[in-house]
Amino acid sequence: MNNLTRYENLDDLFNGFFLKPVGFPKNAPNLSIKTDISEKEDAYLVKAELPGVKKEDIKVKIEGDTLSISAEVKQESEQKEGERVLHSERYYGSISRSFRLGSEIDQSASTAKYEDGILNLELKKLSSKPSSHLMVE
């Protein structure tokens, strides 16, 4: 009548416990943002894969030369047989990536487009203003 399992070594009890998120089955969505970043003379081009994410759940933040992309991932699936629900799963999570670019970004001249799970950013570099020099006569 004793249902307790005795562990001689606590490593056996916690083996693998911290290696993967608890509660996410094997078929959970991939919670990562894959990116390609290239540079033109006047802009950075960023392509970020965010499959299955709604446009309104994506946030792009620019501070100086740092770009941050974050998104809320929500996925629901339900298998029905007639009117009886046989299986239902929901996945919720957030993902984010940050990059430090070589130049500050002009937010007012930059553009963003999200289509077919791909976020395309054209981040215009902040044009450096000519510095005023003191002329000595």
VEXLO-559054 format. One record per residue (C-alpha): x, y, z. Coordinates in pm, 1 decimal. Example, Ala and Ser with C-alpha at 12.3 -4.5 7.8 and 13.67 -1.06 7.14 Angstrom:
<recs>
       px       py       pz
   1230.0   -450.0    780.0
   1367.0   -106.0    714.0
</recs>
This chain:
<recs>
       px       py       pz
      0.0      0.0      0.0
    305.0    225.5    -12.6
    290.1    429.9   -336.3
    601.0    634.5   -262.6
    912.1    591.3   -471.3
   1239.3    617.9   -285.7
   1529.9    789.5   -458.7
   1874.1    720.6   -322.4
   2021.2   1003.6   -523.9
   1832.0   1330.4   -584.4
   2001.9   1359.9   -923.4
   1784.0   1069.5  -1039.7
   1471.3   1256.4   -934.1
   1560.5   1580.6  -1114.3
   1740.1   1427.7  -1413.1
   1616.9   1617.8  -1719.7
   1371.1   1830.2  -1521.7
   1547.9   2158.9  -1600.8
   1649.9   2073.0  -1955.5
   1317.7   2153.5  -2122.4
   1015.6   2364.7  -2038.7
    769.4   2187.2  -1817.0
    428.3   2134.3  -1972.8
    520.1   2175.8  -2341.0
    462.1   1854.5  -2532.8
    682.9   1744.7  -2821.6
    448.3   1895.5  -3080.8
    449.7   2245.6  -2923.0
    522.7   2529.1  -3166.2
    881.8   2637.4  -3222.0
    929.2   2938.6  -2995.4
   1212.0   3117.2  -3174.2
   1261.6   3398.3  -3424.6
   1491.1   3316.8  -3715.8
   1639.1   3628.8  -3873.2
   1846.4   3748.2  -4166.0
   2005.8   4092.6  -4142.3
   2183.6   4263.7  -4428.8
   2319.0   4613.6  -4472.5
   2295.1   4865.8  -4752.7
   2473.3   5198.0  -4757.5
   2172.1   5381.9  -4612.2
   1971.9   5107.2  -4435.4
   1958.4   4770.9  -4261.7
   1728.2   4504.5  -4406.0
   1583.2   4262.3  -4153.2
   1381.3   3952.0  -4236.7
   1233.7   3773.4  -3934.4
   1031.6   3449.7  -3946.0
    726.2   3458.1  -3719.4
    498.2   3183.7  -3854.2
    152.1   3163.6  -3705.2
    184.4   3495.4  -3521.3
    -81.4   3762.3  -3573.0
     35.2   4102.7  -3693.2
   -112.0   4275.2  -3386.1
     91.9   4047.2  -3154.8
    428.1   4167.9  -3295.4
    620.0   4455.5  -3137.0
    926.4   4623.3  -3285.7
   1125.8   4857.0  -3064.1
   1417.6   5072.5  -3172.8
   1641.1   5254.1  -2927.4
   1942.7   5419.1  -3083.1
   2126.4   5137.9  -3262.1
   1941.2   4852.1  -3087.5
   1653.8   4664.5  -3252.3
   1421.4   4445.7  -3043.8
   1153.0   4221.1  -3192.3
    902.3   4049.9  -2964.2
    581.2   3855.7  -3021.6
    309.4   3671.4  -2835.2
    259.9   3317.5  -2963.9
    -89.1   3174.2  -2928.9
   -190.4   2849.5  -3086.9
   -499.8   2643.3  -3024.9
   -603.3   2311.9  -3170.2
   -910.1   2106.3  -3109.0
  -1008.8   1766.9  -3242.8
  -1379.2   1691.5  -3246.6
  -1581.5   1385.3  -3324.0
  -1934.0   1504.5  -3383.2
  -2004.8   1739.1  -3093.0
  -1776.0   1566.5  -2844.1
  -1432.8   1721.1  -2793.1
  -1180.2   1439.0  -2782.1
   -861.1   1642.7  -2758.3
   -781.7   2011.4  -2703.5
   -445.8   2188.1  -2662.8
   -341.1   2550.0  -2624.4
      5.4   2702.6  -2640.2
     86.1   3050.6  -2517.4
    423.5   3210.8  -2487.8
    635.5   3506.9  -2580.3
    950.2   3524.5  -2786.0
   1199.0   3804.1  -2839.4
   1529.9   3884.0  -3004.5
   1749.9   4192.3  -2980.3
   2026.7   4306.2  -3210.6
   2278.2   4585.2  -3188.3
   2328.7   4745.4  -3527.6
   2629.2   4958.2  -3624.4
   2436.7   5284.5  -3669.6
   2144.2   5460.6  -3508.0
   1810.1   5417.4  -3684.1
   1581.4   5688.3  -3822.8
   1244.1   5554.0  -3710.6
   1041.7   5805.3  -3912.6
   1203.1   5691.1  -4241.2
   1195.4   5316.4  -4165.1
    927.1   5073.5  -4286.1
    780.0   4742.2  -4168.2
    573.7   4484.9  -4358.6
    434.4   4153.7  -4229.3
    313.3   3896.0  -4479.6
    291.7   3515.2  -4482.5
    467.4   3482.6  -4146.0
    764.9   3699.5  -4248.2
    838.3   4040.0  -4094.8
   1039.4   4261.6  -4332.2
   1198.4   4573.9  -4188.4
   1387.0   4840.8  -4377.0
   1562.0   5041.3  -4108.0
   1705.2   5364.0  -4246.4
   2029.2   5476.0  -4089.8
   2018.4   5810.3  -3915.5
   2198.6   6051.0  -4144.0
   2481.7   6217.2  -3963.3
   2448.9   6591.5  -3965.6
   2761.2   6787.0  -4054.3
   2920.8   6919.2  -3740.1
   2964.3   7290.7  -3710.4
   3326.0   7394.2  -3685.0
   3449.0   7705.7  -3514.0
   3619.2   7925.4  -3769.4
   3912.4   8125.6  -3644.0
   3979.2   8449.9  -3830.3
</recs>
